Amino acid sequence: MEFTGITLVTGAAGFMGSHLGELLAGKGVRVRATARPRKDTSFFSRLGVEYIPADLTKPETLPRLFEGGVDRIFHLGAICNFSTPYESLYPTNVKGVEEITGLALKHGVKRYI
């Protein structure tokens, strides 16, 4: 399967997401990075990566991520620790995944990782 569209990386400001974005951009992949809104986006600019702020707990911020032909998603946006109570994880790690997955299906994304 060939990917010629945009590769979306959620959680792109985190440890894994930032390294993945850098790797993909270095291979010439058209990358769209997203993470919660931030002031300093120079990391993404230096890589030549498009950055669109979004928040998994705010569904109204997510549809914009899929504009222009996303064909692959690396979903790394999550709260990743064992000390956070489930009630705090739920909006991001459950509802956020539901929202991103629904949009991926709606927009015909070829690969979702």
C-alpha positions in Angstrom: 0.0 0.0 0.0 1.4 3.3 -1.0 0.9 6.5 1.1 1.0 9.7 -0.9 -1.2 11.9 1.3 -0.6 13.4 4.7 0.6 11.3 7.7 -1.0 12.6 10.9 1.0 12.1 14.1 -1.0 12.8 17.3 0.9 13.5 20.5 3.6 14.9 18.3 5.1 17.0 21.1 5.7 14.0 23.3 8.7 11.8 23.5 7.7 9.2 21.0 5.6 11.5 18.8 8.4 14.0 18.4 11.0 11.3 17.4 8.5 9.7 15.0 7.7 13.1 13.4 11.4 13.7 12.9 12.0 10.3 11.4 9.1 10.6 9.0 10.0 14.1 7.9 13.6 13.0 7.4 12.3 10.3 5.0 10.4 13.0 3.0 7.0 12.0 4.3 4.4 14.8 4.4 3.7 15.0 8.1 1.0 16.9 10.0 1.8 17.0 13.7 -0.8 17.7 16.4 -0.6 18.2 20.1 -2.3 20.4 22.6 -1.9 24.1 21.8 1.5 25.5 22.6 3.4 28.7 22.2 6.7 27.3 20.9 6.2 25.4 17.6 9.7 26.0 16.3 10.6 22.3 16.6 8.0 21.5 13.9 9.0 24.4 11.8 12.6 23.3 11.8 11.5 19.9 10.5 9.3 21.3 7.8 6.3 19.6 9.5 2.8 21.2 9.5 1.6 21.7 13.1 -2.1 22.0 13.9 -3.0 22.4 17.5 -5.8 20.1 18.7 -7.0 18.6 22.0 -8.3 15.1 22.2 -10.7 16.2 25.0 -12.2 18.9 22.7 -13.8 17.1 19.7 -14.5 20.4 17.9 -10.7 20.8 17.4 -10.2 17.5 15.6 -12.0 17.6 12.2 -9.5 20.2 10.9 -6.7 17.6 11.3 -8.2 15.5 8.4 -8.4 18.3 5.8 -6.5 17.8 2.6 -6.2 14.0 2.5 -4.8 12.2 5.5 -4.1 8.6 4.6 -2.1 7.4 7.6 -2.3 8.1 11.3 0.1 7.3 14.1 -2.0 8.0 17.2 0.4 8.6 20.1 -1.7 11.2 21.9 -2.4 9.8 25.4 -1.8 10.1 29.1 0.9 7.5 29.7 1.5 6.8 33.4 0.3 4.4 36.0 -0.5 7.0 38.7 -3.3 8.9 36.9 -6.7 7.9 38.0 -9.0 6.4 35.4 -11.4 9.2 35.6 -8.7 11.6 34.5 -7.5 9.3 31.7 -10.9 8.6 30.3 -11.5 11.9 28.4 -8.2 11.5 26.5 -7.4 7.8 26.4 -11.0 6.6 25.7 -13.2 9.4 24.4 -10.3 11.0 22.5 -9.5 7.7 20.8 -13.2 7.2 19.9 -13.3 10.7 18.3 -10.0 10.2 16.3 -11.1 6.7 15.2 -14.5 7.9 14.0 -13.0 10.7 12.0 -10.4 8.3 10.5 -13.2 6.0 9.4 -15.3 8.9 8.0 -12.3 10.2 6.0 -11.2 6.8 4.6 -7.8 6.7 6.3 -5.8 3.8 4.9 -3.7 2.9 7.9 -4.3 3.7 11.6 -1.5 2.8 14.1 
